[in-house]
Amino acid sequence: MDVGHRLDHGPWSRTQKFVLALMALTILFDGFDLLVLSFAIPALMKDWDVPRSGFAGVLALGLVAMSLGTAIAGHLGDRLGRKRALVLSVAVFGSATLATAFATGLASLGVLRAIAGAGLGGAVPNAAAMSAEFTPLIRRPLAVSLTAVCMALGGAVAGFCAARVLPVFGWPYLFALGGVAALLLALCLGAALPESARFLVRRRHRWPELRRLLARMGAPAEDAVEFTDQAETARETHSGWRALLAGGMARNTVALWTSFTSCMLAVYLALNWLPSFLAARGWTLAQASNGAALYNFGGVAGALVCAALVPRFGSRAALMAVCAGGIGSAIWLLNGPVSAAMLAAHGLFVNAAMSNLYALAAHVYPTAARASGVAAAIALGRLGAVASAYWGADLVQRGPEAYFGAIAAALLVTFTGLVFTTRHIPARRAQNSSNGSPV
């Protein structure tokens, strides 16, 4: 049985949709716990009498840990399985986020955010790989983007929770809420999430587990049946990290790294510093939290629209269009008044680009290197996020022209990286002309 062909072109079973729902929920909690600190910073500044710049090192430490966690968990996902790496990652960031409720100063906050960051970074590449490997080819860009967009949705939920929890209960309850929810999710994943069928194909000793999974998906197989994944295996000249720069992959890998790094710089300048930017402009704590939440909700809408456009027009046209929209909206914001509506519009374009870059990365690499490839792109991209942690405080103080001008410049670099990427997701008509085989 060619399991890869069954997954690519067969029906989308209830089990496969259930896996996608779990991955979306995982990234939602990832986004909540990732952004909870940015919403808590104004309250922490007041409680601990610490200036805004004092949190730059904490944010940077968490993002560096995310890069390391992404790289390590991506490699573990390709070696030990997506499920094991994912459950471990969620348990780590849930535990550390819960413990952050008891932080007493910048030192303890920095240590706990570093531990949480390692788990937060490890969840994303394995969730993206699981979403890609459990979804039929024609729906794969939408599925991976739907999963990734839940990070923005998690940020929006964190914003609305912060607007209601912080003024009444204080910042410790916000961290406790995110930590407990993530730990409950880790238990659910351990009990209900199956391992990736494409991963199991490559481990003969786990074929009994694969047979049980295929039966749940409506494709039962006798004990004598041999399993293959012909289309993916043909691309796998190397596995793991070696595949990223071998076999003609170097250009796409470097272009992806460039786009991820610059796009994450733009995204994290907003995610980490937008509440502080709005507070510095005179918005109240609740108004700043709601404004940042609207930015994230705009990102959810934009990512879904872009994901729907990718199968129709291909990822090159769709991603370049939203990058251009992000540049234009940033220029508008640096020249005009900063309103909630324009923040939502800007979030629409920027998060659409970021979310669909995950789908592009999952498409570029074959199964044997998919988690490692996505992890490497994200890990290198975190360099942009780390830069935002140190650069953001200064940009906030310098005003809208510096703040939104930096975001526009970063998105221009993202656009350039997409120009040099050759292995884009094809339009649906191109897939049909090649009988549904990957392009």
C-alpha positions in Angstrom: 0.0 0.0 0.0 1.3 3.4 -1.0 0.4 5.3 2.2 1.6 8.6 0.9 -0.7 8.4 -2.1 -3.6 7.5 0.1 -2.9 10.5 2.3 -2.3 12.9 -0.6 -5.3 11.9 -2.8 -7.6 9.9 -0.6 -10.6 11.1 1.4 -10.2 13.4 4.3 -11.3 11.1 7.2 -12.7 12.1 10.5 -9.5 10.9 12.2 -7.4 13.2 10.0 -9.7 16.2 10.8 -9.5 15.4 14.5 -5.6 15.5 14.3 -5.8 18.9 12.5 -8.2 20.2 15.2 -5.7 19.1 17.9 -2.8 20.8 16.1 -4.8 24.0 15.8 -5.6 23.9 19.5 -1.9 23.2 20.3 -0.8 26.3 18.4 -3.6 28.4 19.9 -2.2 27.7 23.4 1.3 28.2 22.1 0.3 31.6 21.0 -1.5 32.4 24.2 1.5 31.4 26.4 4.0 33.1 24.0 2.3 36.5 24.1 1.0 36.5 27.7 4.2 38.3 28.8 3.9 41.2 26.4 0.4 41.9 27.8 1.6 41.6 31.3 4.6 43.9 30.9 2.8 47.2 31.7 1.4 45.7 34.9 4.8 44.2 35.8 6.5 47.6 35.3 4.2 49.1 37.8 4.4 46.3 40.4 8.2 45.8 40.2 9.1 49.5 39.4 11.1 48.4 36.4 11.4 50.5 33.2 10.2 49.1 29.9 13.8 48.6 28.7 14.4 46.3 31.6 12.2 43.6 30.0 14.2 43.5 26.7 16.7 41.0 28.1 13.9 38.7 29.3 12.1 38.8 26.0 15.4 38.1 24.1 16.3 35.2 26.4 12.9 33.6 25.8 13.2 34.0 22.0 16.8 32.6 22.0 15.4 29.6 24.0 12.6 29.3 21.4 15.2 29.0 18.7 17.1 26.2 20.5 13.8 24.5 21.4 12.7 24.7 17.7 15.9 23.2 16.4 16.1 20.4 19.0 12.4 19.4 18.9 12.4 19.5 15.1 15.2 17.0 15.0 13.6 14.9 17.6 10.4 14.9 15.6 12.2 13.5 12.6 14.0 10.9 14.7 11.7 9.9 17.5 8.3 10.9 16.2 6.1 14.0 15.9 3.9 13.0 18.8 6.6 12.5 21.4 8.3 15.7 20.6 5.0 17.6 20.6 3.7 16.3 23.9 7.0 17.1 25.6 7.1 20.6 24.2 3.6 21.4 25.4 4.2 20.0 28.8 7.4 22.1 29.1 5.9 25.4 28.2 2.7 24.7 30.2 4.7 24.0 33.4 7.0 27.0 33.0 4.1 29.4 32.2 2.3 28.2 35.4 5.4 28.7 37.5 5.8 32.2 36.1 2.8 33.2 38.2 5.1 32.9 41.2 8.0 35.0 39.7 9.4 37.6 42.1 11.7 39.6 39.8 13.4 39.9 36.5 15.9 37.1 37.3 13.3 34.4 38.0 11.1 35.7 35.2 14.0 35.4 32.7 14.7 31.8 33.8 11.1 30.7 33.6 10.5 32.4 30.2 13.6 30.7 28.8 12.2 27.3 29.9 8.8 28.2 28.5 10.5 29.4 25.3 12.2 26.1 24.7 8.8 24.3 24.8 7.0 27.0 22.8 9.5 26.8 20.0 9.4 23.0 20.0 5.7 22.7 19.4 5.4 24.7 16.2 7.5 22.6 13.7 6.0 19.3 14.8 2.5 20.6 14.7 3.1 22.0 11.2 4.5 18.7 10.1 1.6 16.7 11.6 -0.9 19.0 9.9 0.8 18.6 6.5 1.2 14.8 6.8 -2.4 14.2 7.8 -4.1 16.3 5.2 -4.8 15.6 1.5 -2.6 17.5 -0.9 -5.2 19.8 -2.3 -6.2 21.0 1.2 -2.7 21.0 2.7 -1.8 24.7 2.4 -5.1 25.7 4.0 -4.6 23.1 6.8 -1.1 24.1 7.7 -2.0 27.8 7.5 -5.1 27.2 9.6 -2.9 25.6 12.2 -0.3 28.4 12.1 -2.9 31.1 12.2 -4.0 29.8 15.6 -0.9 31.4 17.1 -2.4 34.8 16.2 -5.8 33.6 17.5 -4.1 32.6 20.7 -2.5 36.0 21.0 -6.0 37.6 20.4 -7.5 35.4 23.2 -4.6 36.4 25.5 -5.3 40.0 24.7 -8.9 39.9 25.6 -8.2 37.8 28.7 -5.6 40.3 29.7 -8.0 43.2 29.3 -10.3 41.5 31.8 -7.9 39.6 34.2 -5.2 42.2 34.7 -7.3 45.1 36.1 -9.2 42.8 38.4 -7.0 39.9 39.5 -3.4 40.9 38.4 -0.8 39.4 36.2 -0.1 36.1 38.2 -3.6 34.9 37.3 -3.0 35.5 33.6 0.1 33.2 33.7 -1.7 30.6 35.8 -4.6 30.5 33.3 -2.3 29.9 30.3 -0.2 27.3 32.2 -3.0 25.2 33.5 -4.7 25.1 30.1 -1.5 24.0 28.3 -0.9 21.2 30.9 -4.4 19.9 30.3 -3.8 19.9 26.6 -0.6 17.9 27.0 -2.5 15.2 28.8 -5.1 15.2 26.0 -2.4 14.9 23.3 -0.7 12.0 25.1 -4.0 10.1 25.3 -5.6 10.9 21.9 -3.1 12.0 19.3 -1.9 9.3 16.8 1.6 9.3 15.4 2.1 10.5 11.8 1.4 7.8 9.3 4.1 9.0 7.0 6.6 8.8 9.9 5.4 5.2 10.8 5.8 4.0 7.2 9.6 4.5 7.6 9.7 2.3 10.8 8.8 -1.3 10.0 8.7 -2.2 13.7 5.8 0.2 14.1 3.8 -1.1 11.2 1.2 -2.7 13.5 0.5 0.8 14.9 0.3 2.0 11.3 -2.3 -0.6 10.5 -4.5 0.4 13.4 -4.2 4.0 12.4 -5.1 3.3 8.7 -8.1 1.3 9.9 -9.4 4.3 11.8 -8.9 6.3 8.6 -11.0 3.9 6.6 -8.1 2.1 4.8 -7.7 -1.3 6.5 -4.7 -3.4 5.5 -4.0 -7.1 6.0 -0.9 -8.2 8.0 0.9 -9.3 4.8 0.6 -5.8 3.2 3.9 -3.9 2.7 3.8 -0.1 3.1 5.5 2.5 1.0 5.5 6.3 0.4 6.8 6.4 -3.2 6.4 10.1 -4.1 8.1 11.3 -0.9 10.8 8.6 -0.8 11.9 9.6 -4.3 12.8 13.1 -3.0 14.6 11.9 0.1 18.2 11.8 -1.0 19.2 12.9 2.5 17.4 13.0 5.8 17.4 15.5 8.7 19.7 18.5 8.7 21.8 17.2 5.7 18.8 17.5 3.4 18.4 21.2 3.8 21.4 22.2 1.7 21.8 19.1 -0.4 20.2 17.9 -3.6 19.5 21.4 -5.0 17.8 22.6 -1.9 20.3 25.2 -0.9 18.7 28.1 -2.8 15.2 27.4 -1.4 16.5 26.9 2.1 18.5 30.2 2.2 15.5 32.1 0.7 13.2 30.6 3.3 15.6 31.5 6.1 15.7 35.1 4.8 11.9 35.4 4.6 11.3 33.8 8.0 13.9 36.0 9.7 12.6 39.3 8.3 8.9 38.4 8.7 9.4 37.3 12.3 11.2 40.6 13.0 8.1 42.4 11.7 5.6 40.2 13.5 7.4 40.2 16.9 7.9 44.0 16.8 4.1 44.0 17.0 3.6 41.0 19.2 6.1 42.0 21.9 5.8 45.8 21.8 2.5 46.8 20.4 0.8 47.0 23.8 3.7 49.1 25.2 3.6 51.3 22.0 -0.1 52.0 22.5 0.3 52.6 26.2 3.1 55.1 25.4 0.7 56.9 23.1 -1.8 57.4 26.0 -4.0 54.3 25.6 -5.2 52.7 28.8 -4.1 49.2 29.8 -7.4 47.8 28.7 -7.4 49.8 25.4 -3.9 48.7 24.6 -4.7 45.0 25.3 -7.8 45.3 23.1 -5.9 47.1 20.3 -3.2 44.4 20.3 -6.0 41.7 20.3 -7.6 43.3 17.2 -4.2 43.2 15.5 -4.2 39.5 16.1 -7.8 39.0 15.1 -7.0 40.8 11.8 -4.1 38.4 11.4 -6.5 35.4 11.8 -8.8 36.7 9.1 -5.9 37.5 6.7 -4.1 34.2 7.2 -7.3 32.3 6.4 -8.0 34.4 3.3 -4.4 34.0 2.1 -4.6 30.2 2.7 -7.7 30.0 0.6 -5.9 32.0 -2.2 -2.8 29.8 -2.2 -4.5 26.8 -3.9 -6.1 29.1 -6.5 -3.1 31.3 -7.4 -0.1 29.5 -5.9 2.0 30.6 -2.9 4.2 32.9 -4.9 1.5 35.3 -5.9 -0.5 35.1 -2.7 2.4 35.6 -0.3 3.9 38.4 -2.4 0.5 40.2 -2.4 0.1 40.1 1.4 3.7 41.2 1.9 3.0 44.2 -0.3 -0.2 44.9 1.7 1.8 44.8 4.9 4.3 47.3 3.6 1.6 49.6 2.4 -0.4 49.5 5.7 2.8 50.1 7.8 3.6 53.2 5.7 0.0 54.3 6.2 0.4 53.9 10.0 3.7 55.8 10.2 2.1 58.7 8.4 -1.3 58.8 9.9 -3.2 58.3 13.2 -2.9 54.9 14.8 -6.5 53.5 15.0 -7.8 50.1 16.0 -9.2 49.6 12.5 -5.8 50.2 10.9 -4.1 48.0 13.4 -6.5 45.2 12.5 -5.8 45.8 8.7 -2.0 45.8 9.3 -2.3 42.6 11.4 -4.3 41.0 8.5 -1.4 41.4 6.0 1.5 40.7 8.3 0.1 37.6 10.0 -1.2 36.3 6.7 2.4 36.3 5.4 3.8 34.7 8.5 1.2 31.9 8.8 1.5 30.9 5.2 5.2 30.8 5.3 4.8 27.7 7.5 2.8 26.1 4.8 5.4 27.0 2.2 8.2 25.5 4.4 6.2 22.3 4.9 5.8 22.0 1.1 9.5 22.6 0.3 10.9 19.7 2.3 10.2 15.9 2.0 9.0 13.8 4.9 12.4 12.7 6.1 13.5 16.3 6.5 10.1 18.1 7.0 10.2 18.7 10.7 13.9 19.6 10.6 13.4 21.9 7.6 10.5 23.7 9.2 12.4 23.9 12.5 15.5 25.3 10.9 13.5 28.0 9.1 11.7 28.9 12.3 14.9 28.7 14.5 16.8 31.1 12.1 13.7 33.2 11.9 13.9 33.7 15.7 17.0 35.8 15.1 14.6 38.4 13.8 12.4 38.0 16.9 15.4 38.3 19.2 16.4 41.5 17.4 12.9 42.8 18.0 13.3 42.3 21.7 16.2 44.7 21.9 15.3 47.0 19.1 11.6 47.4 19.9 12.0 49.4 23.2 14.0 52.1 21.3 11.6 52.1 18.4 8.6 52.6 20.7 10.3 55.6 22.3 11.1 57.1 18.9 7.5 57.1 17.7 5.3 55.8 14.8 7.7 56.7 12.0 10.6 54.6 13.5 8.4 51.8 14.7 6.3 51.2 11.6 9.1 52.1 9.3 11.2 49.2 10.7 8.2 46.9 10.1 7.8 48.0 6.5 11.6 47.5 5.8 11.5 44.0 7.3 8.5 43.0 5.1 10.4 44.3 2.0 13.2 41.8 2.8 10.5 39.1 3.2 9.2 39.9 -0.2 12.7 39.6 -1.7 13.2 36.2 -0.1 9.9 35.0 -1.7 11.1 36.2 -5.1 14.2 33.9 -4.9 12.2 30.8 -3.6 11.8 28.4 -6.5 9.7 25.5 -5.0 6.5 27.4 -4.3 3.1 25.7 -3.7 1.6 25.5 -7.2 -1.9 26.7 -8.1 -4.6 24.1 -8.2 -4.7 24.0 -12.0 -1.0 23.2 -12.0 -1.6 20.3 -9.5 -4.4 19.0 -11.7 -2.2 19.1 -14.8 0.4 16.9 -13.1 -2.2 14.4 -11.9 -2.1 15.6 -8.3 1.6 14.9 -7.8 3.7 17.4 -5.7 5.4 20.1 -7.8 
